[in-house]
Amino acid sequence: MFSAIKSLLLGPDEEAAPKFDDLQVAVVALLVRAATTDANFSDDERHTIRRITADAFGLAPSDVDALVATAESEEAGTIDLHRWAQAIKRGYDETERLELIEKMWEVVYADGVLDDYEANLLRRVAGLIYVPDRESGEARQRVRARLGLLDRPARSLET
């Protein structure tokens, strides 16, 4: 009874909220950065981030929401990419880092358009987490093929 009254007065217990490790936050923060780099965070990009997060970490929908919210908040307060890159390099092997780059390509292509700022971000992130340009380019082509974008120019800008 006291816990119910305490919860009502003080809000939910902090320990009841899910805790995410640095790697999970870093991965989702990079996906969010990829989606927001062009200043247009579309519903398609949000859906793609939620799906990738659920698949990557095997989380329930409510935990996916909490992790994405945490990552968005952390990303909003982070200026550079080094914080995320360090967590990725510590937690992921070479194959997992390449898979992350492929997931980032999937997010930026979710709206069917690659902006110059998005392409630049992917080049920088790939360099920071030691994914060679060639492998990043191959990941990009796999995503374009999967999304049926091979018949479009590789980089098209909305006008």
Secondary structure per residue as TSV (DSSP state, phi and psi in degrees):
chain	resnum	aa	ss	phi	psi
A	1	M	-	360.0	-44.3
A	2	F	H	-62.5	-37.4
A	3	S	H	-66.6	-35.4
A	4	A	H	-66.5	-42.7
A	5	I	H	-66.9	-43.6
A	6	K	H	-60.1	-44.1
A	7	S	H	-63.7	-39.2
A	8	L	H	-64.8	-42.6
A	9	L	H	-79.3	-38.9
A	10	L	H	-103.6	-5.6
A	11	G	-	91.3	177.6
A	12	P	S	-65.4	150.3
A	13	D	-	-64.5	131.1
A	14	E	G	-56.3	-36.0
A	15	E	G	-70.5	-20.0
A	16	A	G	-73.9	-25.2
A	17	A	S	-72.3	140.4
A	18	P	-	-65.3	144.3
A	19	K	-	-108.5	134.4
A	20	F	-	-114.9	144.9
A	21	D	-	-80.7	168.0
A	22	D	H	-58.6	-37.6
A	23	L	H	-64.5	-45.9
A	24	Q	H	-60.2	-46.1
A	25	V	H	-63.8	-41.4
A	26	A	H	-62.8	-45.4
A	27	V	H	-60.2	-50.5
A	28	V	H	-69.8	-35.1
A	29	A	H	-62.5	-39.7
A	30	L	H	-67.0	-36.1
A	31	L	H	-64.8	-40.7
A	32	V	H	-65.3	-43.0
A	33	R	H	-60.7	-41.0
A	34	A	H	-61.4	-39.0
A	35	A	H	-73.6	-30.6
A	36	T	H	-99.1	-4.8
A	37	T	T	-60.7	-33.4
A	38	D	T	-90.2	9.9
A	39	A	S	65.2	17.8
A	40	N	-	-134.2	92.7
A	41	F	-	-90.3	90.1
A	42	S	-	-78.7	162.9
A	43	D	H	-62.0	-35.6
A	44	D	H	-62.2	-42.2
A	45	E	H	-66.2	-41.6
A	46	R	H	-61.0	-45.2
A	47	H	H	-61.7	-42.7
A	48	T	H	-62.8	-43.1
A	49	I	H	-62.5	-43.7
A	50	R	H	-62.5	-43.5
A	51	R	H	-65.0	-46.8
A	52	I	H	-61.5	-42.4
A	53	T	H	-63.5	-45.2
A	54	A	H	-62.4	-44.6
A	55	D	H	-66.8	-43.5
A	56	A	H	-67.7	-36.1
A	57	F	H	-116.7	-1.0
A	58	G	T	60.0	43.0
A	59	L	-	-96.8	152.3
A	60	A	-	-70.2	156.6
A	61	P	H	-53.0	-39.9
A	62	S	H	-67.4	-35.4
A	63	D	H	-72.1	-33.8
A	64	V	H	-61.1	-47.0
A	65	D	H	-57.6	-44.5
A	66	A	H	-65.9	-42.6
A	67	L	H	-66.0	-43.0
A	68	V	H	-63.4	-42.2
A	69	A	H	-62.9	-42.8
A	70	T	H	-62.0	-46.5
A	71	A	H	-64.4	-41.1
A	72	E	H	-61.1	-43.4
A	73	S	H	-64.5	-46.0
A	74	E	H	-64.4	-41.7
A	75	E	H	-65.0	-39.0
A	76	A	H	-61.0	-28.4
A	77	G	T	-97.3	7.7
A	78	T	-	-115.8	126.9
A	79	I	-	-86.5	-47.7
A	80	D	S	-102.8	177.3
A	81	L	S	-97.1	-8.1
A	82	H	H	-63.2	-36.5
A	83	R	H	-58.1	-46.3
A	84	W	H	-71.5	-41.3
A	85	A	H	-61.2	-40.5
A	86	Q	H	-62.5	-43.8
A	87	A	H	-64.3	-39.1
A	88	I	H	-66.6	-45.2
A	89	K	H	-64.6	-35.7
A	90	R	H	-71.3	-36.5
A	91	G	H	-100.4	-17.9
A	92	Y	-	-118.5	142.4
A	93	D	-	-83.9	-178.2
A	94	E	H	-58.2	-44.0
A	95	T	H	-64.6	-43.0
A	96	E	H	-67.2	-34.2
A	97	R	H	-66.3	-40.7
A	98	L	H	-64.0	-41.2
A	99	E	H	-61.0	-37.8
A	100	L	H	-63.7	-43.5
A	101	I	H	-60.3	-41.0
A	102	E	H	-62.8	-39.6
A	103	K	H	-65.1	-37.7
A	104	M	H	-65.9	-39.9
A	105	W	H	-60.7	-38.7
A	106	E	H	-62.3	-39.4
A	107	V	H	-66.4	-46.8
A	108	V	H	-69.0	-27.6
A	109	Y	T	-89.9	-0.4
A	110	A	T	-58.8	-32.2
A	111	D	T	-91.8	4.7
A	112	G	S	81.0	3.4
A	113	V	-	-132.1	133.9
A	114	L	-	-106.3	117.7
A	115	D	-	-87.6	151.8
A	116	D	H	-57.6	-37.4
A	117	Y	H	-65.6	-37.1
A	118	E	H	-66.7	-44.1
A	119	A	H	-61.3	-41.5
A	120	N	H	-63.4	-42.8
A	121	L	H	-59.8	-45.8
A	122	L	H	-62.4	-38.9
A	123	R	H	-62.6	-44.0
A	124	R	H	-65.7	-46.4
A	125	V	H	-62.9	-44.9
A	126	A	H	-57.0	-44.5
A	127	G	H	-62.5	-42.7
A	128	L	H	-66.9	-29.9
A	129	I	T	-106.2	16.3
A	130	Y	T	62.6	44.1
A	131	V	-	-105.0	117.7
A	132	P	-	-60.3	150.4
A	133	D	H	-54.5	-41.8
A	134	R	H	-60.5	-45.0
A	135	E	H	-68.0	-37.2
A	136	S	H	-64.2	-41.5
A	137	G	H	-63.6	-39.0
A	138	E	H	-66.2	-39.4
A	139	A	H	-62.3	-41.7
A	140	R	H	-59.3	-45.1
A	141	Q	H	-66.2	-36.8
A	142	R	H	-62.0	-42.0
A	143	V	H	-65.7	-45.5
A	144	R	H	-59.9	-39.5
A	145	A	H	-67.0	-45.2
A	146	R	H	-61.8	-36.0
A	147	L	T	-90.0	1.9
A	148	G	T	71.0	33.3
A	149	L	-	-105.4	8.2
A	150	L	T	-67.4	-24.2
A	151	D	T	-83.3	-3.2
A	152	R	S	-101.1	159.2
A	153	P	-	-57.5	146.4
A	154	A	S	-60.6	-34.8
A	155	R	S	-130.8	109.8
A	156	S	-	-123.5	140.5
A	157	L	-	-108.6	139.4
A	158	E	-	-72.8	143.5
A	159	T	-	-113.7	360.0
